[in-house]
Amino acid sequence: MSHKETEKNGILHYAFIVIKYYLAPKLRTVLTILYFMFFSYFVIFYTSDVFLAFRFIWQTAFSSTLALSPDYMIWGSIFIVCLTIPFLASITALILPYEMRRLSWPRTTRVILVGIISITLIYFILFIDSAISYVAKETPIKAFIESKNIVLPG
């Protein structure tokens, strides 16, 4: 769907078309439903990280700016980016097969590309997830996490 069509019909219409693609009554549906469920789990799992990022931004915006060091701002920015990337990568992975279907490339090429990109996204998500654990150990972020009694997985 082009950018103009998305603006005209709306994001919800586009989401409906993508979901309809996954639930089409065709043989490929078995694999696409498994793919959809796998990356939907990631979307649901990382939604809490997005809310944590908003909480961090909210707490930072309403705390005293005199107490915030440059260290806090830099590590905070890295923390926010690391929290939101897995969520966005999972949404991208959900949209990917539908968008690849629309290309005029041979079917085997599209299937191989979706497989390669999906595996790359999984490793990327796992890498960023471990980066969250590393960033959370830094002093400014650790203080925020401990003050709010937040338990991070890992």
Backbone hydrogen bonds in HBPLUS format (Angstrom, degrees):
<---DONOR---> <-ACCEPTOR-->    atom                        ^
c    i                          cat <-CA-CA->   ^        H-A-AA   ^      H-
h    n   atom  resd res      DA  || num        DHA   H-A  angle D-A-AA Bond
n    s   type  num  typ     dist DA aas  dist angle  dist       angle   num
A0006-THR N   A0002-SER O   2.98 MM   4  6.26 153.6  2.05 149.9 157.3     1
A0007-GLU N   A0003-HIS O   3.02 MM   4  6.32 156.6  2.08 147.3 153.2     2
A0008-LYS N   A0004-LYS O   2.94 MM   4  6.12 154.7  2.00 144.8 152.1     3
A0009-ASN N   A0005-GLU O   2.89 MM   4  5.99 168.3  1.91 153.2 155.8     4
A0010-GLY N   A0006-THR O   2.69 MM   4  5.18 142.9  1.82 137.8 148.1     5
A0014-TYR N   A0010-GLY O   3.24 MM   4  6.59 156.2  2.30 143.2 149.6     6
A0015-ALA N   A0011-ILE O   2.85 MM   4  6.16 159.6  1.89 154.0 159.6     7
A0016-PHE N   A0012-LEU O   2.92 MM   4  6.11 152.9  2.00 143.8 151.2     8
A0017-ILE N   A0013-HIS O   3.00 MM   4  6.30 152.3  2.08 146.8 153.9     9
A0018-VAL N   A0014-TYR O   2.98 MM   4  6.30 157.1  2.04 151.6 157.7    10
A0019-ILE N   A0015-ALA O   2.97 MM   4  6.19 163.8  1.99 151.3 155.5    11
A0020-LYS N   A0016-PHE O   2.87 MM   4  6.00 152.3  1.94 143.7 152.3    12
A0021-TYR N   A0017-ILE O   2.94 MM   4  6.18 142.4  2.08 140.8 150.6    13
A0021-TYR N   A0018-VAL O   3.13 MM   3  5.02 121.1  2.49  91.3 106.0    14
A0022-TYR N   A0018-VAL O   3.18 MM   4  6.60 150.0  2.28 144.9 151.7    15
A0023-LEU N   A0019-ILE O   3.08 MM   4  6.36 140.4  2.24 144.4 155.4    16
A0026-LYS N   A0024-ALA O   2.80 MM   2  5.63 135.1  2.00 109.5  95.3    17
A0029-THR N   A0026-LYS O   3.09 MM   3  5.51 157.6  2.14 111.8 118.8    18
A0032-THR N   A0028-ARG O   2.98 MM   4  6.22 166.1  2.00 156.5 161.1    19
A0033-ILE N   A0029-THR O   2.79 MM   4  5.77 154.5  1.86 148.6 154.0    20
A0034-LEU N   A0030-VAL O   3.27 MM   4  6.47 157.8  2.32 140.2 145.8    21
A0035-TYR N   A0031-LEU O   2.93 MM   4  6.16 162.6  1.96 151.2 156.4    22
A0036-PHE N   A0032-THR O   2.78 MM   4  5.91 159.7  1.82 144.8 150.8    23
A0037-MET N   A0033-ILE O   2.83 MM   4  6.02 159.9  1.87 149.3 154.4    24
A0038-PHE N   A0034-LEU O   2.92 MM   4  6.08 159.4  1.96 149.6 155.3    25
A0039-PHE N   A0035-TYR O   3.10 MM   4  6.36 172.1  2.11 158.3 158.5    26
A0040-SER N   A0036-PHE O   2.82 MM   4  5.80 141.4  1.97 142.1 154.1    27
A0041-TYR N   A0037-MET O   3.00 MM   4  6.12 147.5  2.11 142.2 148.9    28
A0043-VAL N   A0039-PHE O   3.03 MM   4  6.33 154.8  2.09 143.0 149.5    29
A0044-ILE N   A0040-SER O   2.90 MM   4  6.17 166.0  1.92 154.3 157.1    30
A0045-PHE N   A0041-TYR O   2.76 MM   4  5.91 164.5  1.79 154.6 159.7    31
A0046-TYR N   A0042-PHE O   2.89 MM   4  5.95 162.6  1.92 151.5 155.3    32
A0047-THR N   A0044-ILE O   3.34 MM   3  5.26 153.4  2.42  97.8 105.5    33
A0049-ASP N   A0046-TYR O   3.11 MM   3  5.08 124.7  2.42  93.6 107.5    34
A0050-VAL N   A0046-TYR O   3.23 MM   4  6.62 147.2  2.34 143.8 151.9    35
A0050-VAL N   A0047-THR O   3.12 MM   3  5.12 120.3  2.49  94.4 109.0    36
A0051-PHE N   A0047-THR O   3.06 MM   4  6.46 155.7  2.12 149.6 156.0    37
A0052-LEU N   A0048-SER O   2.90 MM   4  6.16 146.7  2.01 141.0 150.8    38
A0053-ALA N   A0049-ASP O   2.88 MM   4  6.17 148.5  1.98 143.4 151.8    39
A0054-PHE N   A0050-VAL O   2.99 MM   4  6.37 154.9  2.05 147.4 153.7    40
A0055-ARG N   A0051-PHE O   2.87 MM   4  6.14 152.7  1.95 144.9 153.0    41
A0056-PHE N   A0052-LEU O   2.86 MM   4  6.10 154.5  1.92 147.4 154.2    42
A0057-ILE N   A0053-ALA O   2.92 MM   4  6.21 159.1  1.96 149.4 154.9    43
A0058-TRP N   A0054-PHE O   2.81 MM   4  5.97 162.4  1.84 150.4 155.7    44
A0059-GLN N   A0055-ARG O   2.86 MM   4  6.03 165.9  1.88 151.4 154.9    45
A0060-THR N   A0056-PHE O   2.93 MM   4  6.03 155.0  1.99 145.2 152.6    46
A0061-ALA N   A0057-ILE O   2.84 MM   4  5.98 156.7  1.89 150.3 156.7    47
A0062-PHE N   A0058-TRP O   3.14 MM   4  6.31 146.9  2.25 146.5 154.1    48
A0067-ALA N   A0064-SER O   3.17 MM   3  5.58 143.5  2.31 106.4 115.3    49
A0068-LEU N   A0065-THR O   3.36 MM   3  5.26 152.0  2.44  95.3 103.3    50
A0072-TYR N   A0069-SER O   3.05 MM   3  5.18 118.3  2.45  99.0 112.9    51
A0073-MET N   A0069-SER O   3.19 MM   4  6.60 156.4  2.25 150.0 155.9    52
A0074-ILE N   A0070-PRO O   2.93 MM   4  6.14 162.2  1.96 154.0 158.2    53
A0075-TRP N   A0071-ASP O   2.96 MM   4  6.09 172.4  1.97 157.8 158.7    54
A0076-GLY N   A0072-TYR O   2.77 MM   4  5.62 143.2  1.91 136.4 148.2    55
A0077-SER N   A0073-MET O   2.95 MM   4  6.01 151.6  2.03 138.2 144.8    56
A0078-ILE N   A0074-ILE O   3.04 MM   4  6.37 161.9  2.08 151.7 156.4    57
A0079-PHE N   A0075-TRP O   2.84 MM   4  5.96 154.1  1.91 143.4 151.2    58
A0080-ILE N   A0076-GLY O   2.92 MM   4  6.14 157.9  1.97 149.0 153.9    59
A0081-VAL N   A0077-SER O   3.02 MM   4  6.24 164.9  2.04 151.0 154.9    60
A0082-CYS N   A0078-ILE O   2.90 MM   4  6.06 163.1  1.92 150.4 155.6    61
A0083-LEU N   A0079-PHE O   2.95 MM   4  6.11 141.9  2.10 142.0 152.4    62
A0084-THR N   A0080-ILE O   3.10 MM   4  6.32 149.0  2.20 147.7 154.7    63
A0085-ILE N   A0081-VAL O   3.04 MM   4  6.06 151.8  2.12 155.5 161.3    64
A0088-LEU N   A0084-THR O   3.09 MM   4  6.33 167.0  2.11 159.3 162.8    65
A0089-ALA N   A0085-ILE O   2.81 MM   4  5.93 158.7  1.86 159.1 165.4    66
A0090-SER N   A0086-PRO O   3.00 MM   4  6.08 149.1  2.10 140.3 147.9    67
A0091-ILE N   A0087-PHE O   3.11 MM   4  6.43 154.8  2.17 147.0 153.5    68
A0092-THR N   A0088-LEU O   2.96 MM   4  6.16 155.1  2.02 144.3 151.5    69
A0093-ALA N   A0089-ALA O   2.94 MM   4  6.16 150.4  2.02 141.8 149.7    70
A0094-LEU N   A0090-SER O   3.07 MM   4  6.38 141.0  2.23 140.9 150.8    71
A0094-LEU N   A0091-ILE O   3.15 MM   3  5.10 124.7  2.47  92.7 106.7    72
A0095-ILE N   A0091-ILE O   3.16 MM   4  6.47 146.9  2.28 146.1 154.2    73
A0096-LEU N   A0092-THR O   2.95 MM   4  5.99 139.4  2.12 147.2 158.6    74
A0099-GLU N   A0095-ILE O   3.11 MM   4  6.34 165.6  2.13 159.9 164.5    75
A0100-MET N   A0096-LEU O   2.85 MM   4  6.01 156.7  1.91 159.2 166.3    76
A0101-ARG N   A0097-PRO O   2.99 MM   4  6.09 144.5  2.12 142.0 150.6    77
A0102-ARG N   A0099-GLU O   3.25 MM   3  5.39 137.7  2.44  97.6 108.4    78
A0103-LEU N   A0100-MET O   3.12 MM   3  5.42 159.5  2.16 108.4 114.7    79
A0110-ARG N   A0106-PRO O   3.12 MM   4  6.50 159.2  2.17 154.9 160.9    80
A0111-VAL N   A0107-ARG O   2.92 MM   4  6.17 162.5  1.96 156.7 161.4    81
A0112-ILE N   A0108-THR O   2.94 MM   4  6.07 164.7  1.96 149.1 153.4    82
A0113-LEU N   A0109-THR O   2.92 MM   4  6.08 160.8  1.96 148.2 154.0    83
A0114-VAL N   A0110-ARG O   2.90 MM   4  6.10 160.6  1.94 150.6 155.7    84
A0115-GLY N   A0111-VAL O   2.98 MM   4  6.19 158.0  2.03 147.2 153.3    85
A0116-ILE N   A0112-ILE O   2.89 MM   4  6.15 165.1  1.91 155.4 158.8    86
A0117-ILE N   A0113-LEU O   2.85 MM   4  5.95 170.9  1.86 154.5 157.6    87
A0118-SER N   A0114-VAL O   2.85 MM   4  5.84 153.6  1.92 142.8 150.9    88
A0119-ILE N   A0115-GLY O   2.99 MM   4  6.17 164.3  2.02 150.5 154.2    89
A0120-THR N   A0116-ILE O   2.93 MM   4  6.11 159.7  1.97 148.8 155.2    90
A0121-LEU N   A0117-ILE O   2.81 MM   4  6.02 152.9  1.89 146.0 153.6    91
A0122-ILE N   A0118-SER O   2.95 MM   4  6.23 151.4  2.03 146.9 154.5    92
A0123-TYR N   A0119-ILE O   3.08 MM   4  6.39 165.9  2.10 153.1 155.5    93
A0124-PHE N   A0120-THR O   2.86 MM   4  6.03 153.1  1.94 146.4 155.1    94
A0125-ILE N   A0121-LEU O   2.79 MM   4  5.96 159.0  1.83 149.2 154.2    95
A0126-LEU N   A0122-ILE O   2.97 MM   4  6.23 160.0  2.01 149.9 155.3    96
A0127-PHE N   A0123-TYR O   2.86 MM   4  6.05 151.0  1.95 144.1 152.5    97
A0128-ILE N   A0124-PHE O   2.93 MM   4  6.18 164.5  1.96 153.2 156.7    98
A0129-ASP N   A0125-ILE O   2.89 MM   4  6.04 148.8  1.99 143.4 152.9    99
A0130-SER N   A0126-LEU O   3.05 MM   4  6.32 150.8  2.14 142.9 149.2   100
A0131-ALA N   A0127-PHE O   2.94 MM   4  6.25 141.4  2.09 140.3 152.3   101
A0132-ILE N   A0128-ILE O   2.89 MM   4  6.22 140.9  2.04 145.4 155.2   102
A0133-SER N   A0129-ASP O   3.38 MM   4  6.76 152.8  2.46 139.6 145.1   103
A0134-TYR N   A0130-SER O   3.12 MM   4  6.45 151.8  2.20 142.6 150.1   104
A0135-VAL N   A0131-ALA O   2.86 MM   4  6.08 168.7  1.88 155.7 158.1   105
A0136-ALA N   A0132-ILE O   2.86 MM   4  5.94 152.5  1.94 147.8 155.8   106
A0137-LYS N   A0134-TYR O   3.13 MM   3  5.46 151.4  2.21 105.2 113.7   107
A0138-GLU N   A0135-VAL O   3.05 MM   3  5.45 160.4  2.09 112.2 118.5   108
A0142-LYS N   A0138-GLU O   2.76 MM   4  5.73 161.7  1.80 165.6 170.1   109
A0143-ALA N   A0139-THR O   2.99 MM   4  6.08 154.5  2.05 150.0 155.4   110
A0144-PHE N   A0140-PRO O   3.26 MM   4  6.54 153.5  2.33 138.3 144.7   111
A0145-ILE N   A0141-ILE O   2.91 MM   4  6.16 166.6  1.93 156.5 159.8   112
A0146-GLU N   A0142-LYS O   2.90 MM   4  6.02 162.6  1.93 149.0 153.9   113
A0147-SER N   A0143-ALA O   2.94 MM   4  5.98 153.5  2.01 142.5 150.0   114
A0148-LYS N   A0144-PHE O   3.12 MM   4  6.26 142.7  2.26 145.3 153.9   115
A0150-ILE N   A0145-ILE O   3.05 MM   5  5.20 170.6  2.06 151.3 153.8   116
A0149-ASN N   A0146-GLU O   3.30 MM   3  4.96 157.8  2.35  95.4 101.8   117
